[in-house]
Amino acid sequence: MTDLLIDCGNTRLKWRLQEQGVVQRSGVMLVRDVNLTQLQACLPDKVGVLYWASVAVVKIGLCLEAWAQQKNISCHQMTTQHQWQDLRNGYEQPQQLGVDRWLAMIAARQHTRRAVCVVDCGSAITFDYVSAEGQHEGSYIMPGARLMGQALVRDTAQINVIHAVVDSTEPGTATGPAALAGCQQMVHYGVGGLVKDAQALGYEILLCGGDAMAIAEELDLPYLEELVLDGLARVAGLVKH
């Protein structure tokens, strides 16, 4: 049986094809490019079951379901739960916790049984704290560098960071590069400070998300690119080899 796993974030859609738990193929596409034609062109043809989770707009999920129906593929959407095995959702309204973060925490529990802080660096940056007993203790959510830059462009006159290319370790010598460098420094020091605080409290740190690799290298921390897909596979009852 071939299983297709899809994690659809705000910016990227990531997919992975598994057969009896063995990863066969994987890929990425931009969410803004997702439509039925693009899915037909980019996703594998021979699929038995589709398991998907999304924090993107509703039309993306409808598009995935339409693709699966056209292919006559069994389709299962994964959503945030109150509890999965010994992991307990700490939100007062569990469904408000993004399913990508929930799945990442599920996968993190397979990596370590210690207290763990899952840091997802995507369009937004999220910190989710889980005790050694599996209790989700709460979260921090902050904008990523790109969202901060967009806010500056939108709400401040005469700032354009769209074409700016900067070394984020140096102050900018024009308004656009200075704004972009400032946003990147905010992310660098914000994430670094919270990571150090979490480590001081005994949390193991796991990073995921499209912008996390550079941060993981700087802080010498583990980067798990497919943590959300790994959690999705766990909930679906699949095992990755």
N, C-alpha and C positions, 0 to 999 in steps of 0.2 A: 504494500500500500504506500503510495506517495502522498505526503502531506505538505501543503503549502502554508507557511506561517507568514503573516503580514503585520508589521508594526507601522502604523501611520501616525506620524507626529505632525507638528504644525508646519514644518518645513520639508521634511523628507519622508518618503515611504520606503521602508526596508522590507525585503522579502527573503525567505529562505526555503528551499525545497529539501525535504528529508524523505528518505525511504528506509523504513524499519529503523528509524533513529539515526541513520547515517546521512550527514549533510552532503547533498549532491551539487547544488548550485545556490547562488545567492545574488542579490542585486539591490540597487538603489535607484529611485527616481524622485524628482522634485514634486511636491504635492501640487504646486501650481500647474504642472503638466499633466496631472491625472485626469483622464477621460477614458471612455470605453475603448476607443481606438488605440490609445496608448497602452492600456492594459493588455489588449489583445496582442500588441506588438512586442511587449516587454516581458510579460509573465510566461512561465512555462506552460506548454500545451497539455502534457500528461500529468494530471493532478487528480488524486482520489478525493481528498477532503481539504477544504480551506478553513483555517482558523485565523481570525483577524481581530485586531484591537485598534482603536483609533481615538485620538483626541482632536482630530481635524474637524472641519465643518461637516454637517450631516450628509451633504451631497457626495462626499468621498465614500462614505459607507454604502450609500445607495448605488454608487457606481461599482463598487466591489461586489455587491450582491447581484447586480445585473450581469456582471461578467461571469460570476459563478453559475447563475441561472442559465445563461446562454451556453455555457460549457457543460451543463448538467452535472455540476459538482456540488456535493454536500457542503453547506456553508454554515459556520458557527462563529458568532461574535462573542468575544470575551469582554466582560465588564468587571468593574471593581466590586469586590465582595466585602461582607462584614468580617469574614474569617476564612483563611485557607490553611488547613492543617493547624500548626501551632502559631501561625502569624495572624495577629488580630489588628484590624484597622482601628486607628486611634481617632479618626474624625467623628464628630458628633453625627454628621450625615455622611455615611461611608461613600455614597456615590459622588460626592464632591471631590474626592481624591482621584486624580487622573489615573486612568487605567494603566498608562505606561509606567507611572511611578509604582503602582501596586504590583505590577508584574516584575519590575526591577527588584523590589523588595523580596518577592517570592524567590527569585533567582539568587539573591544575595544570601538568603537563608540556606541555600544549598552550598554556597562557598564557605560560609563560616557560621558557627553556632555562638560566636561571641557577639557582644553588642556591636552593631554596625551602623554606619552612617552612609547612605547611598546618595551620591552627588551626581545629578544629571545636568549636564551643561549643554543645553540646546537653545532654542529661541528664548526660553526662560531658563533660569538656573534654580534647581530645587535641591534642598537638603531634606532627607527623610531619616529620622532616627528610630532605630529598632533595638529594643533591649535584648539581652541574651535569652530571655524567656519568650521572645517573639512578639512583645507588645510594641506596636507603633506608637511612639511617644510624641509625635508632632513633626512639624515641617517649617522650613523657611522657603520662601519663593521670592526671587528677585529677577529683574530683567537682565538678559544677556547683553553683550556689547552692541549687537546689531539693533536690538529694540531700543536701547538707550540712544543710539545714534539716530534712529528714526524719530524718536521723540524730540530730539534737538532740532532736526530738520523741520518737523511739523510745527513746533511751538516757538521757534526762535527765528527771527528774521536774518537773512544773509548768511546762513550757515549751510554749506553743501559738503557732505561727507561721502557722497556717492562714488566719486572718482578718486578719493584720497587713498594713497598707499603710504603707510607709515611704519616706522620702527617703533613699536609701542613702548620701548624702554627709554625713549628720548622725547622731550617736549616737542610739540609741533611748531613749525615756523610760519604757518598760515592757519587761518581759522578752521578750515575743514580738517586738515591733519591733526591740529591741536585737539579738536573735539573728538575725533576718532581715537587718538592716543589716550585721551582722558577716559573715554568709555572703557577701553581695554585695560587701563590701569585700575579702574573701579572694580572690574571683574577680577583681575589678578589679586588685588589686595583683599577684596571682599571674600572671595573663595578661600584664599590662603589663610585669612584670619579665622574664618569659621572652621576650617579644617584643623588648624592648630588647637582651637578651643575643644573641638570634638575629640581629638587625640588625647588631650590632657585629661578628659573625662573618661578615657578608656575605650572609646569607639574605634573599631577598625574602619578604614575608609575605602570605599569602592567607587570609582568614577565611571560614568558612561555618558553617552551623548556626543553629538557631532563636534562640539568645541572642547571636549574634555581631554583629548590626547595631549595637546600642548601643556595643559595644566598638570596632567599626570606626570609628564616628563620633568617639568620644573620642580614639582613637589616630591618626586620619586615615589609615586603611588600607583597601585594597579589600575590599569584602564581595561575595562571589559566592554568591547564595542557592541556586542550583541546581548547585553544583559536583559533587555526587555524581551527579545525573541526567546531567550533561554527560559524566562519566566512563563512566556506564552506556551512554550513546549511542555513545561511542567504541568500547567493547569490543564492542557489538552490531554495529558497522560502519555506524552511522547518523551523519548529519551534521546538526547543528542550524543553521537559518538564521534 
